[in-house]
Amino acid sequence: MSVDAAVGVRPSRRLAGGTAAGLGTAVLYLSLIVLIPLAAVVWRSADEGPGYFWRSVTTPDAWAALTLTIGASALVAVVNLVMGTLIAWVLVRDRFPGRAVLDTIIDLPFALPTIVAGLVLLALYGPQSPLGINLAYSRAGVVLALMFVTLPFVVRTVQPVLLELDGEMEQAAASLGARPFQTFRRIILPNLLPAMLSGTALAFTRAIAEFGSTVLISGNLPFKTQVAAVNLFSQIEGDNMTGAAAIATVLLVVALVALIALDVLQRWGSRRG
């Protein structure tokens, strides 16, 4: 006699009950950790009405910070799209001494506190750089910091796809006379593209919210190197919580638009086969 029969519970009812309990727990957890805090920020940004919201995000310093942040993040995302895919390709397809060490180093930005990353970058590319390269207090330094913290995203999304890619398809294409570029464009790239776009979108959304790694190397110069997260922090220090919430809401909307656009592209790609 089965356990279900012994206790008088039908399997379908037990499954439905377990599913409902799991779903309820997941929704409650996400609500407490993500949905309610985000809703509170959006609600707070509208405390003084839409006019105050607009004025908060279009003040010269806030607008300059948002423009720099979104522009630098977009640039970093494009660089990650190319270089992250290249690094993933090298780690999967090539064999060389130290490959395992390099593969481990890729995850360092995930594990390293971002303020420590900023200190490392300032030591290497600051006024006393041992390399003779000074990027401190410049927009190039901001881009460098964002590139450091977002490095793993594309690499780690593309790597598993490359590992699972069927090598026989490439061999068949080569046997039919396809050149390496044709094989990459028609067989490899279509399989990699969803992962590449996912990693790129994650890198972009991570970059627009970055704070720690940019604080030291950027110098936080208003209208020049101050990013949106630092401007938001300065609003909080000035006891302007509504203005800070307005800037946070803009960053949230930009991140949501990026993720929705990614989802639409992936769905479109899947329909095209």
C-alpha positions as CSV (number, residue, x, y, z in Angstrom):
1,M,0.0,0.0,0.0
2,S,1.4,3.4,-0.9
3,V,1.9,6.2,1.6
4,D,-0.8,8.3,-0.1
5,A,-3.3,5.5,0.2
6,A,-2.4,4.8,3.8
7,V,-3.0,8.4,4.8
8,G,-6.0,8.9,2.6
9,V,-4.6,11.6,0.4
10,R,-4.9,11.7,-3.3
11,P,-1.7,12.3,-5.2
12,S,-3.2,15.2,-7.2
13,R,-4.4,16.9,-4.1
14,R,-1.1,16.5,-2.4
15,L,0.7,17.9,-5.4
16,A,-1.7,20.9,-5.6
17,G,-1.3,21.6,-1.9
18,G,2.5,21.4,-2.2
19,T,2.5,23.7,-5.2
20,A,0.2,26.2,-3.6
21,A,2.4,26.3,-0.5
22,G,5.6,26.7,-2.5
23,L,4.0,29.4,-4.6
24,G,2.7,31.3,-1.6
25,T,6.1,31.1,0.1
26,A,7.9,32.3,-3.0
27,V,5.5,35.2,-3.6
28,L,5.6,36.3,0.1
29,Y,9.4,36.2,0.1
30,L,9.7,38.2,-3.2
31,S,7.1,40.7,-1.9
32,L,9.0,41.3,1.3
33,I,12.4,41.5,-0.3
34,V,11.8,43.0,-3.7
35,L,8.2,44.1,-4.6
36,I,7.2,46.1,-1.4
37,P,10.5,48.0,-1.1
38,L,10.4,48.9,-4.8
39,A,6.8,50.0,-4.6
40,A,7.7,52.1,-1.5
41,V,10.4,53.9,-3.4
42,V,8.1,54.6,-6.3
43,W,5.4,55.8,-4.0
44,R,7.8,58.0,-2.1
45,S,9.0,59.6,-5.3
46,A,5.4,60.8,-6.0
47,D,4.9,62.4,-2.6
48,E,5.2,66.0,-3.9
49,G,3.4,65.4,-7.1
50,P,4.7,64.9,-10.7
51,G,6.0,68.4,-11.0
52,Y,8.4,68.0,-8.1
53,F,9.4,64.5,-9.5
54,W,10.3,66.1,-12.8
55,R,12.2,68.9,-11.2
56,S,14.1,66.5,-9.0
57,V,15.4,64.4,-12.0
58,T,16.1,67.4,-14.3
59,T,18.2,69.5,-11.9
60,P,21.5,70.1,-13.6
61,D,23.5,67.9,-11.3
62,A,20.9,65.0,-11.3
63,W,20.5,65.1,-15.1
64,A,24.2,65.1,-15.7
65,A,24.6,62.2,-13.3
66,L,21.8,60.2,-15.0
67,T,23.1,61.0,-18.5
68,L,26.7,59.9,-17.6
69,T,25.4,56.7,-15.8
70,I,23.2,55.5,-18.6
71,G,25.6,56.4,-21.3
72,A,28.6,54.8,-19.6
73,S,26.5,51.7,-18.8
74,A,25.4,51.3,-22.4
75,L,29.1,51.6,-23.5
76,V,30.2,49.1,-20.9
77,A,27.4,46.7,-21.9
78,V,28.5,46.8,-25.6
79,V,32.1,46.2,-24.6
80,N,31.1,43.3,-22.4
81,L,29.0,41.8,-25.3
82,V,32.1,41.5,-27.4
83,M,34.9,40.9,-24.9
84,G,32.8,38.7,-22.6
85,T,31.9,36.4,-25.5
86,L,35.6,36.3,-26.6
87,I,36.8,35.4,-23.1
88,A,34.1,32.7,-22.8
89,W,35.2,31.3,-26.2
90,V,38.9,31.2,-25.1
91,L,38.0,29.5,-21.8
92,V,35.9,26.9,-23.5
93,R,37.6,26.2,-26.8
94,D,41.3,26.8,-26.0
95,R,43.7,24.9,-23.8
96,F,46.6,26.8,-22.3
97,P,48.6,26.9,-19.0
98,G,46.7,28.8,-16.3
99,R,43.3,28.4,-17.9
100,A,41.7,27.2,-14.6
101,V,43.2,30.2,-12.7
102,L,41.9,32.6,-15.3
103,D,38.5,31.0,-15.1
104,T,38.5,31.5,-11.3
105,I,39.6,35.1,-11.6
106,I,36.6,35.9,-13.8
107,D,34.4,35.6,-10.7
108,L,36.5,37.9,-8.6
109,P,34.3,41.0,-9.2
110,F,31.4,39.0,-7.8
111,A,33.3,38.2,-4.6
112,L,35.3,41.4,-4.1
113,P,33.6,44.2,-2.2
114,T,33.1,47.0,-4.7
115,I,34.7,49.7,-2.5
116,V,37.8,47.4,-2.5
117,A,37.6,47.2,-6.3
118,G,37.6,51.0,-6.4
119,L,40.7,51.2,-4.2
120,V,42.5,48.6,-6.4
121,L,41.6,50.5,-9.6
122,L,42.7,53.8,-8.0
123,A,46.0,52.3,-7.0
124,L,46.6,50.9,-10.5
125,Y,45.2,53.8,-12.6
126,G,45.3,56.7,-10.2
127,P,47.8,59.7,-9.9
128,Q,50.5,57.3,-8.6
129,S,49.9,54.5,-11.0
130,P,52.8,52.1,-11.4
131,L,51.7,51.7,-15.0
132,G,51.9,55.3,-15.8
133,I,48.2,55.5,-16.7
134,N,46.1,58.1,-14.8
135,L,42.4,57.7,-15.2
136,A,41.4,59.0,-11.8
137,Y,38.7,61.7,-11.7
138,S,37.7,61.2,-15.3
139,R,34.9,59.6,-17.2
140,A,37.3,57.0,-18.5
141,G,37.9,56.0,-14.9
142,V,34.1,55.6,-14.4
143,V,33.9,53.4,-17.4
144,L,36.8,51.3,-16.2
145,A,35.2,50.8,-12.8
146,L,31.9,49.7,-14.4
147,M,33.7,47.3,-16.8
148,F,35.4,45.7,-13.8
149,V,32.3,45.0,-11.8
150,T,30.3,43.8,-14.8
151,L,32.9,41.6,-16.4
152,P,31.5,38.2,-15.3
153,F,28.0,38.6,-16.6
154,V,28.4,37.8,-20.3
155,V,31.2,35.3,-19.7
156,R,29.1,33.3,-17.3
157,T,26.0,33.3,-19.4
158,V,27.8,32.4,-22.7
159,Q,30.1,29.7,-21.2
160,P,27.5,27.0,-20.5
161,V,26.0,27.4,-24.0
162,L,29.4,26.9,-25.6
163,L,30.1,23.9,-23.4
164,E,26.8,22.3,-24.6
165,L,27.1,23.2,-28.2
166,D,27.1,20.2,-30.5
167,G,30.5,20.0,-32.2
168,E,29.3,17.6,-34.8
169,M,27.2,20.4,-36.4
170,E,30.4,22.5,-36.9
171,Q,32.3,19.4,-38.3
172,A,29.4,18.8,-40.7
173,A,29.5,22.4,-41.9
174,A,33.2,22.2,-42.4
175,S,33.0,19.0,-44.3
176,L,30.5,20.7,-46.7
177,G,33.0,23.4,-47.4
178,A,31.8,26.2,-45.0
179,R,34.4,28.6,-44.0
180,P,35.0,29.2,-40.3
181,F,33.2,32.6,-40.4
182,Q,30.2,31.1,-42.1
183,T,30.1,28.3,-39.5
184,F,30.3,30.9,-36.7
185,R,27.6,33.2,-38.3
186,R,25.1,30.5,-39.2
187,I,25.6,27.8,-36.6
188,I,27.4,29.1,-33.5
189,L,26.1,32.7,-33.3
190,P,22.4,31.9,-33.4
191,N,22.8,29.5,-30.4
192,L,25.0,32.0,-28.5
193,L,22.9,35.1,-29.2
194,P,20.2,34.7,-26.4
195,A,22.9,34.1,-23.8
196,M,24.9,37.1,-25.1
197,L,21.9,39.4,-24.9
198,S,21.0,38.1,-21.4
199,G,24.5,38.8,-20.1
200,T,24.6,42.2,-21.8
201,A,21.3,43.2,-20.2
202,L,22.4,42.0,-16.8
203,A,25.7,43.9,-17.2
204,F,23.8,47.1,-18.1
205,T,21.3,46.9,-15.3
206,R,24.2,46.2,-12.8
207,A,26.2,49.1,-14.1
208,I,23.5,51.8,-13.8
209,A,23.2,51.0,-10.1
210,E,26.9,50.9,-9.3
211,F,28.2,52.9,-6.3
212,G,31.2,51.4,-4.5
213,S,33.7,50.9,-7.3
214,T,33.1,54.4,-8.7
215,V,33.3,56.4,-5.5
216,L,37.1,56.6,-5.3
217,I,38.3,56.6,-8.9
218,S,35.7,59.1,-10.1
219,G,36.3,61.7,-7.5
220,N,32.5,62.4,-7.5
221,L,32.8,65.7,-9.4
222,P,29.3,67.1,-10.1
223,F,28.6,67.6,-13.9
224,K,31.7,65.6,-14.8
225,T,32.2,62.2,-13.0
226,Q,29.4,61.9,-10.5
227,V,27.2,58.9,-11.2
228,A,23.5,58.6,-10.4
229,A,24.0,56.3,-7.4
230,V,26.4,58.8,-5.8
231,N,24.1,61.7,-6.6
232,L,21.2,59.8,-5.0
233,F,23.3,59.3,-1.9
234,S,24.1,63.0,-1.8
235,Q,20.3,63.7,-1.9
236,I,19.8,61.5,1.1
237,E,22.6,63.2,3.0
238,G,20.8,66.5,2.2
239,D,17.6,65.1,3.7
240,N,15.9,65.2,0.3
241,M,14.4,61.7,0.4
242,T,11.7,62.5,-2.2
243,G,14.4,63.7,-4.7
244,A,16.5,60.6,-4.0
245,A,13.4,58.4,-4.5
246,A,12.8,60.1,-7.9
247,I,16.3,59.4,-9.1
248,A,16.0,55.8,-7.9
249,T,12.7,55.5,-9.7
250,V,14.3,56.6,-13.0
251,L,17.0,54.0,-12.6
252,L,14.4,51.4,-11.8
253,V,12.4,52.3,-15.0
254,V,15.5,52.2,-17.2
255,A,16.4,48.7,-15.8
256,L,12.9,47.4,-16.3
257,V,12.9,48.7,-19.9
258,A,16.2,47.0,-20.6
259,L,15.0,43.7,-19.2
260,I,11.6,43.9,-21.0
261,A,13.4,44.7,-24.3
262,L,15.6,41.7,-23.7
263,D,12.6,39.4,-23.2
264,V,10.9,40.7,-26.4
265,L,14.1,40.1,-28.4
266,Q,14.4,36.6,-27.0
267,R,10.8,35.8,-27.8
268,W,11.2,37.2,-31.3
269,G,14.4,35.1,-31.8
270,S,12.7,31.9,-30.6
271,R,9.8,32.5,-33.0
272,R,12.3,32.8,-35.9
273,G,13.7,29.4,-34.9
